[in-house]
Amino acid sequence: MTSTSTFLEGTDISINRLTIRRWLERHVHVRRRPMMDVVLPCTLNQHAAGAVFMGNHPHPYETSTIEKTLAHRREIDSLIPEGSDFTPIMTLYLTDHISPDEVVRGFKEGVWRAAKLYMANQQGQGGTTGSQHGVRDLRGRYPVFAAMEKHQIPLLGHFEAVEEKVDEFDREIRSVNRDLKPLMKAFPGLPIVFEHITDGRAAEFVAEANHNIQATVTCHHLMHNRNVLFWEGLNPLKWAKPVFKKEPHRRKVRKYVTSGHKRFGAGTDSAPHDEVAKCRLCRCAAGIFTALSAVEFYAMVFDEDNALPHLEAFLSENFVGLYGMKPSEKKMTLVRQPRLLPLKVGDVWVEGGGTSLPWELLAA
């Protein structure tokens, strides 16, 4: 688990301690219990003020009705220590069937803060874990988007074309041109978040669009290009969706992030799987578990780009109001000292496991 050596040359070793606002995790997966018991504490221990939970569980109705989403929220709440001010932010899993009225009612009642869009093809195949129940007919959901625009409900989009004929490495930009641009034209007031952006062309579009559009960026996509999938043989531990892209795409996305562009914010897309699912020979599960050390990963990236002054905004400030949050008044502190990562947490392989990071987030 290494970043490109050219970035290492820019590391500013004069900064050895950094105190910033507690951050907002804008995209995380914690699954269901018992796995949730293992992975949710990792996000809590990273001093997140809150987290946006994505509910792409095996069955969509676990987070696509008000009652089921409330049950999932209670499950999360049961693992949050008493007296904690951590804020769970729930999302609706958008399907072809939920009505505009139900979407708005769940938002008004505080059940969910945003709607998550996964797209599926006409054969019911999705682009990532649990997305096979997603939206097949995007234009058929336009009445929902109209209601969301009226009530300013954010749309959190996994924008990838999922048809088999589309090249795996062009799925994002294909979806930008086919899906996102018409959507923005039809609903100019709809707040949109482009989730886990990886394609440099898509990042440029977000940065320059005349629209209320933002993007989350994972730490693993900032650190790796697609070569990491093949180094010393196919590596299922680096299999994630969206897939890693060519180095020019990684560099371009990373430049937007570490230069301090306000439309980009931290969302790890940390996605745990047990060892059987993650390491099986065929159809291994897509997802990388970074929740254990996400803040340290992001700090390493900004440090390598000599951009630590921009870290706080990326982690803790950029577009947090979209989720009903304010930048936290409480602080967290990073120090420049080695942190050795374990290979696993429970039965979940840890990104960078067995290596040392140059930064450590101090305990509260």
C-alpha positions, -999 to +999 in steps of 0.1 A: +000+000+000+020+029-013+014+062-031+033+074-061+069+083-051+068+117-068+043+128-042+065+116-014+091+141-025+067+170-016+061+159+020+063+188+044+080+173+075+079+206+093+043+200+103+043+173+130+010+180+147-023+190+132-055+199+151-086+203+130-124+201+133-139+166+137-148+154+103-180+142+085-178+108+069-200+114+038-202+078+025-198+046+046-211+010+046-215-009+079-237-037+067-259-054+093-252-071+126-230-089+135-206-073+110-218-039+121-206-046+156-171-050+143-169-021+117-190+007+131-167+013+161-139+020+136-158+050+122-166+062+157-130+058+168-120+080+139-137+109+157-164+114+130-190+140+140-214+120+119-216+096+090-238+092+059-249+055+059-255+038+025-280+010+026-271-012-003-280-044+016-289-077-002-326-067-001-334-031-009-364-027+013-342-027+043-336+010+035-362+019+009-393+022+032-397+044+062-403+016+086-373-005+075-350+025+075-361+034+111-353-002+121-319+001+106-313+034+124-322+018+157-297-009+150-270+017+144-281+037+175-277+006+196-240+006+190-233+043+196-220+048+232-242+066+256-235+103+257-219+104+222-228+133+199-222+113+168-250+119+142-261+090+120-274+103+086-297+079+069-303+076+032-331+062+011-323+034-014-341+046-045-360+020-064-383+021-095-413+017-072-412+042-044-435+072-048-426+108-047-449+113-017-431+086+002-397+101-006-408+135+007-426+121+037-395+102+049-374+134+044-399+156+063-401+132+092-363+130+095-361+094+085-336+100+057-317+130+047-310+121+011-318+095-016-291+072-029-292+063-066-279+030-078-286+021-114-293-013-127-296-026-163-327-042-178-314-077-167-314-066-131-276-064-129-260-036-109-226-020-109-217-028-073-227-047-041-264-047-036-272-024-065-291-050-086-324-037-071-316-001-082-332+021-108-336+006-143-357+034-157-340+067-148-365+089-167-393+070-151-380+084-118-383+120-130-414+127-109-394+117-078-366+140-088-391+168-093-403+163-058-368+162-045-359+194-063-389+211-048-381+200-013-343+203-017-336+166-010-301+157-021-296+130-047-265+109-040-256+092-072-235+062-081-231+074-116-218+045-137-233+030-168-239-007-159-246-022-194-223-051-202-212-035-235-198-004-217-160-005-211-154-010-174-130+020-173-154+043-190-185+037-170-184+070-151-179+093-180-205+074-201-230+079-172-221+116-170-230+121-207-260+098-208-276+102-174-262+131-154-262+159-179-299+154-189-308+150-152-292+183-144-308+201-173-343+188-164-339+197-127-315+227-124-323+231-087-318+195-076-288+192-052-265+163-064-235+145-050-214+125-074-204+096-051-168+082-050-156+100-082-127+084-099-126+096-135-106+128-142-131+138-169-160+134-144-141+154-118-135+182-143-172+182-151-182+185-114-157+213-108-169+234-137-206+227-138-231+255-133-252+235-108-253+226-071-232+195-076-205+181-053-184+149-052-172+126-026-137+110-030-124+079-013-089+077+002-081+045-017-089+061-051-066+090-041-038+065-033-039+039-060-043+035-098-054+004-115-019-012-115-025-022-079-051-047-090-025-067-109+007-063-089+022-098-082-010-114-095-047-105-094-054-090-059-090-094-047-082-071-017-079-042-042-111-050-061-135-021-056-163-004-075-158+020-092-126+003-103-093+020-100-085+041-131-053+050-151-027+072-133-037+104-152-072+101-138-060+095-103-037+125-105-064+148-119-089+139-092-062+142-065-052+176-078-088+189-074-089+175-039-056+186-025-057+220-041-087+229-019-116+228-044-148+233-023-169+209-044-149+178-032-153+162+002-143+130+021-165+100+017-145+067+022-170+043+007-155+019+032-171-014+023-164-044+046-168-080+035-159-112+053-129-131+041-149-158+022-167-132+001-137-110-004-111-137-013-131-162-033-117-173-066-146-162-088-169-131-083-151-118-052-169-090-035-161-054-045-151-031-017-122-019+004-123-014+041-106+018+051-127+029+081-101+019+106-077+046+095-094+068+070-083+101+085-047+090+086-050+079+049-064+113+039-037+131+059-010+111+042-023+121+008-025+158+016+009+157+033+025+141+002+011+169-019+023+195+006-014+205+011-021+199+048-037+234+051-065+222+029-072+189+048-096+204+073-120+218+047-120+186+027-127+165+058-148+187+079-163+217+061-171+213+024-208+210+017-216+195+051-248+216+052-262+194+024-266+167+051-281+190+077-248+194+095-226+223+106-189+221+108-180+206+141-168+229+169-150+200+185-114+191+174-093+161+167-055+159+165-032+141+142+005+136+150+033+125+128+042+092+142+040+056+128+008+037+131+010+000+124-022-013+109-035-048+117-041-072+088-077-077+098-105-064+120-126-094+129-129-113+097-125-082+075-092-074+056-079-040+064-066-017+036-029-013+041-029-041+067+006-049+080+021-016+070+028+016+089+012+050+082+031+082+089+002+098+108-018+087+138-051+101+150-049+106+187-076+091+210-102+116+223 
